Amino acid sequence: MARVRRSSNKNDSASRKGNGQIRIIAGQWRGRRLPVACVEGLRPTTDRVRETLFNWLMNDIDGARILDCFSGSGALGLEALSRYASHATLLELNKDAARQLQKNLADLNVDHAEVIHGDSLSYLAKSASQSFDVVFLDPPFRQDLYDRSIAALEANGYLAEQCWIYVESEAELAQLEVPSTWLLHREKKSGQVLSRLYRRG
């Protein structure tokens, strides 16, 4: 995520507070623990949700071009890089979180990824210089960012043909407006989180 998440769910907030680290699940950095910036409300995608997502994408990450919108801890983008994505672009608004992402990439000796410090919506509002094979869309919950992000991704050339789009949202957001070309491939609820994977057809 790019912006600070302020969850209205007390248990969710408490379970994330002071987490401090993410763990890479699989790939070349399997088991590696990486620090997360101390940013109030930061909500890294949990190990369980990440494992489910990357099982869904098992055959499509190696060699893929990744766009991680609202990157936050970088849990999704870094996991993809560990699994041999060819390149990742991580968008992050918070200065401290962006700095930590850059440090983690440097510590991993990654030269095929970039962190763009700035507002994800502003970035997506511009025409894309390249298209992506896999897009992670995990904005701060309950801030009405999904519709604008989805529209910008589709309108401005960020999506390759047959790309995958992963959307992580609060569980109560049962209805999500997506383009008719986005076909729902998988969906799963895990506690307060709803995970949806679309294929652009």
C-alpha positions in Angstrom: 0.0 0.0 0.0 1.1 3.5 -0.6 -0.9 5.3 2.0 -1.2 4.7 5.7 -4.0 2.2 6.4 -6.4 3.2 9.2 -8.5 0.1 9.9 -11.7 0.5 11.7 -11.4 -3.1 12.9 -9.8 -3.0 16.3 -8.6 -6.6 16.3 -7.1 -6.2 12.8 -5.2 -3.0 13.9 -3.9 -4.7 17.0 -2.7 -7.8 15.2 -0.6 -5.7 12.7 0.8 -3.1 15.2 4.5 -3.5 15.7 4.9 -6.3 13.3 8.2 -4.9 12.1 9.1 -7.6 9.6 7.8 -9.5 6.6 9.0 -13.0 5.7 9.6 -14.1 2.1 7.7 -17.4 1.7 9.4 -19.0 -1.3 11.9 -18.5 -4.1 15.5 -17.4 -4.0 15.1 -15.5 -0.7 12.8 -18.1 1.0 12.7 -17.6 4.7 14.4 -14.2 4.6 13.0 -11.7 7.0 13.0 -8.0 5.9 12.3 -5.0 8.1 9.2 -2.9 7.6 9.0 0.8 8.2 7.4 1.9 11.5 4.4 3.6 10.0 1.1 3.8 11.8 -1.6 1.6 10.3 0.8 -0.2 7.9 -0.9 -3.5 7.0 1.3 -6.0 5.2 -0.5 -8.8 3.4 -0.4 -11.8 5.7 1.7 -14.9 5.0 -1.5 -16.9 4.6 -3.1 -14.6 2.1 0.2 -14.3 0.2 0.7 -18.0 0.0 -2.8 -18.4 -1.4 -2.2 -15.7 -4.0 1.1 -17.0 -5.2 -0.3 -20.5 -5.4 -2.9 -19.0 -7.8 -0.1 -17.4 -9.8 2.3 -20.2 -9.5 3.0 -20.5 -13.3 2.8 -16.8 -14.1 5.4 -15.0 -11.9 8.7 -16.2 -13.3 9.7 -13.7 -15.9 6.7 -11.4 -15.3 6.7 -7.6 -15.2 5.2 -6.6 -11.9 3.4 -3.4 -10.8 2.8 -3.2 -7.0 0.4 -0.2 -6.4 0.2 1.1 -2.8 3.2 -1.1 -2.0 3.7 -0.3 1.7 5.8 -3.1 3.2 6.5 -4.5 -0.3 5.3 -7.9 0.8 3.7 -8.6 -2.6 6.3 -7.1 -4.9 9.3 -8.6 -3.0 7.6 -12.0 -3.0 7.2 -11.8 -6.7 10.9 -10.8 -7.2 12.0 -13.7 -5.0 10.0 -16.0 -7.4 12.0 -14.6 -10.4 9.8 -11.8 -11.7 11.8 -10.0 -14.4 11.1 -6.5 -13.0 9.0 -4.8 -10.4 7.8 -1.3 -10.0 6.7 -0.4 -6.4 4.6 2.7 -5.8 4.6 4.1 -2.3 3.5 7.4 -0.9 4.9 7.3 2.6 8.5 8.6 2.7 9.7 6.2 5.4 8.1 3.2 3.8 9.5 4.1 0.4 13.0 4.5 2.0 12.8 1.1 3.7 11.7 -0.5 0.4 14.7 0.9 -1.3 17.0 -0.3 1.5 15.5 -3.8 1.3 16.1 -4.0 -2.4 19.7 -2.8 -2.0 20.3 -5.4 0.8 19.0 -8.1 -1.6 21.2 -6.8 -4.4 18.2 -6.3 -6.6 18.9 -4.2 -9.8 15.7 -5.1 -11.6 13.2 -3.2 -9.5 12.4 0.4 -8.7 10.6 2.2 -5.9 8.6 5.3 -7.0 8.0 7.6 -4.0 4.7 9.3 -4.7 0.9 9.0 -4.9 -0.2 5.9 -6.7 -3.3 7.5 -8.2 -1.2 10.4 -9.6 1.2 7.9 -11.1 -1.6 5.8 -12.7 -3.3 9.0 -14.1 -0.4 9.3 -16.5 0.0 7.2 -19.7 2.0 4.1 -19.0 5.6 3.8 -20.4 5.2 0.1 -20.3 2.5 -2.5 -19.6 2.6 -5.1 -16.8 1.9 -8.8 -16.7 0.8 -8.9 -13.0 -0.6 -5.9 -11.1 -1.1 -5.9 -7.3 -3.8 -3.5 -6.1 -4.0 -3.3 -2.3 -4.8 0.3 -1.4 -5.7 1.5 2.1 -9.0 0.1 3.2 -12.2 2.2 3.4 -10.8 5.2 1.5 -12.7 4.8 -1.8 -9.5 4.2 -3.9 -10.6 1.1 -5.8 -12.8 2.6 -8.5 -10.3 5.3 -9.5 -7.3 2.9 -9.4 -9.1 0.3 -11.5 -10.2 2.9 -14.1 -6.7 4.4 -14.4 -5.1 1.0 -14.8 -7.4 0.1 -17.6 -7.5 3.5 -19.4 -3.8 4.4 -19.3 -2.1 1.4 -20.7 -0.7 -0.3 -17.6 -2.3 -3.7 -18.4 -0.8 -6.2 -20.8 -3.1 -8.5 -22.7 -4.0 -11.5 -20.6 -2.4 -9.9 -17.5 -3.4 -10.8 -14.0 -4.8 -8.2 -11.6 -4.9 -9.0 -7.8 -7.2 -6.9 -5.7 -7.1 -7.1 -1.9 -9.9 -5.3 0.0 -11.9 -5.2 3.2 -14.2 -8.1 3.4 -17.4 -6.0 3.4 -16.5 -4.6 -0.1 -18.4 -7.5 -1.7 -19.3 -5.6 -4.9 -16.4 -4.2 -7.0 -16.9 -2.4 -10.3 -14.4 -3.7 -12.8 -14.2 -3.5 -16.6 -16.1 -6.2 -18.6 -12.7 -7.5 -19.8 -11.6 -8.5 -16.3 -12.7 -12.0 -15.6 -12.8 -13.2 -12.0 -10.5 -16.2 -11.7 -10.3 -16.8 -8.0 -11.8 -15.3 -4.8 -11.2 -16.0 -1.2 -12.2 -14.4 2.1 -9.6 -14.7 5.0 -10.9 -13.0 8.2 -11.4 -9.3 7.4 -9.7 -9.5 4.0 -11.2 -10.4 0.6 -8.8 -11.5 -2.1 -9.8 -11.4 -5.8 -7.7 -12.4 -8.8 -8.8 -11.3 -12.2 -7.5 -12.2 -15.7 -7.8 -9.6 -18.4 -9.5 -11.3 -21.3 
